[in-house]
Amino acid sequence: MNLGRLALVFTILSLLGFGGGNAIIPQMHLDVVDSYHWITSAEFTRFFGLAKLAPGPTTTMAALVGFAVAGIVGSIVATIAVFVPAGVLCYAVGHVWERLRGNPWRERFAQAIKPVVLGLIWAGVVTLARGALDGWVTIAFALVATGLMLRTSLNQALMVLVAGAIGAFALR
């Protein structure tokens, strides 16, 4: 395994993360599942579910994918590659953004990217659904989870743990 390729993939993903980590899910899937075949679509979805138990699930996924590809060294490389470039870029852009405070261009730019970010996040949902929804039980889980998230203030990590426990028995 070429650690340089792993670093490059996650560096690029890091720099594409507009709208949060969920916005890069489709590209991450394309890279790690479809292009490089490092993991399967089902593994990708499982990694995402596991990563939801911790803050920053998409960046946690980088560590999980890196580990699957090249063990602990791969995990470290992928984690650094997904954090450092975005951090440096945010720091630099933050200074420019602050200088543009009150500028009408800044407000128009912010308004224009909102629907694009929403589209990126929606594409992430569709990508994850392809690897997760494989029968009536998993579809029911998704519908119940969606309903609970839209109508209650339940903790996401708790929902993932409960679903995992139920799934351990219901999906035998």
N, C-alpha and C positions, 0 to 999 in steps of 0.2 A: 504494500500500500504506500502510495506517495503522500507523505504528510504535507508536502507543499500544495498538492491539489486540494486536500482537505481544508487547509488554511485559506486557500484562494476562494473556495466555494463559500465558506462561512464569512470571509471578509466581504465578499460581494453581497451576501445576504444581509450582513450587518449594515451596509450602506444603503440597502433598499428598504429598510424597515419603517417607512413612513406609515403612521397610523398604529404603531405598536407592533409587537411581534407577530400577532395573528395575521397581519397583512402580508407577511413573507411566507406563510405556510404553503401556498400553491407553488411558489418558486423553489422552496426547500424540498418539497415532495418531488418536483420535476428533477431537481439536481440529485438528491440522494437515493431516490427510488428508481426513477425512469432513466436518467442519464448514466449514472455511475453504478447503479444496482448494488449499492452498499447495504441496503436493507429492503425488506418487502413493504408493500403498502399497509399490510396488517400490522407489521412491526412499527411502522411510522405512526399509525393511529394509537397503538398501545403506548409508545413512547410519549405521545402527546398527552394521553390520559394520565400516565404516571407523572409527567412533568407538571400537570395541573395541581398536583398536591403541594407544590412549592411556588413561591413567588417567581414571576418571570418564566412562565412555562416554555416559551419558544426558545429562550436562551438556554434553559435547562435541557431542552431537546438537543441543542448543539453538543452538549457534554455527552448525552446518551448516544447520539449518532457517532460522535468521535470515538467513544468507548467501543461501540459495535464494530467500528472500522479498524481501529488500531490500539485497542486497550487503553490503559491509563494515559499514555503519551498522546494518543489521538484525542482523548477527552480534554486534555489540557490545551492542545493545539486548537481544537474547535472552539473551546470556551474563550480563549484569548482572542481568536479571530472574530468571534461574534460580538465581543464587548469593546475591544480597544478602538477599532476604526470608527464605530458609531459614537463612542465617547469623545474621541478627538473631533469628529465632525460636529457633534452637538455643541461642544465648547466653542469652536470657531464660529459656527452659524449663530449661536446664542449672542455673541458680541455684536455681530452685524445686525441681527434682529432687534436687539436693544437700541442700536443707533437709529433704526428706522421707526421707532415709536412715534406715533402720530402721523406717519406718512400714509396717505391713502393707498399707495401701492401695497403696503404690508397687509392692510385689511382686505383688499381685493384678492391678494394671493391666498391668504388664509381661508377666505370664503370659497375660493375656486377649488382648493384641494380637498375640501370636506367630502364631496360626493365620490371623488376618486378613492379616497381612503376607505370610505364605506364599501365601495365596490371591491377593493382589495381584501377587506375583512370577509365580505360575503363569499368571495372566491375561496378563501381559506376554509370556510364552513363547508362548502361543497366538496373541496378536496378531502377533508377529514371524513365526510360522510361516505365517500366512496370506499374507504378502508374500514369503516365502522359498521355500516348498516348492511348486514348480511342475512337478515331474517326478521320474522315478525317480532321476536323478543327485543332485538336491538333497536328496531324502529320504535317500539313501544317505549323503551328506555329513553330514546332521544326526544320523543314527544312529551313524556312526563317531565324530563329535565328542562325542556324548553318552557313548558307551562309553569313549573316551579320557579324558574329564574325570572320569568316575566311577571309573576304574581306574588312572589314572596321575597324575603330578604335572606333566604337560606345561604349559608356559607358554601361556596363552590367546592372547596376541598372536602367538606363533609359529604356533599352530594356524590362526589367521585368515589369516596370510600364506601358509602352505602351501596352505590350501584355496583361497585366491584364485589362487595360481599354478596349481594343478591345474585349477581352474574355468576359467581363461583358455583352457585347451586342451580340456577335456572338455565345456564348455558352448557350443561354437561353433555 
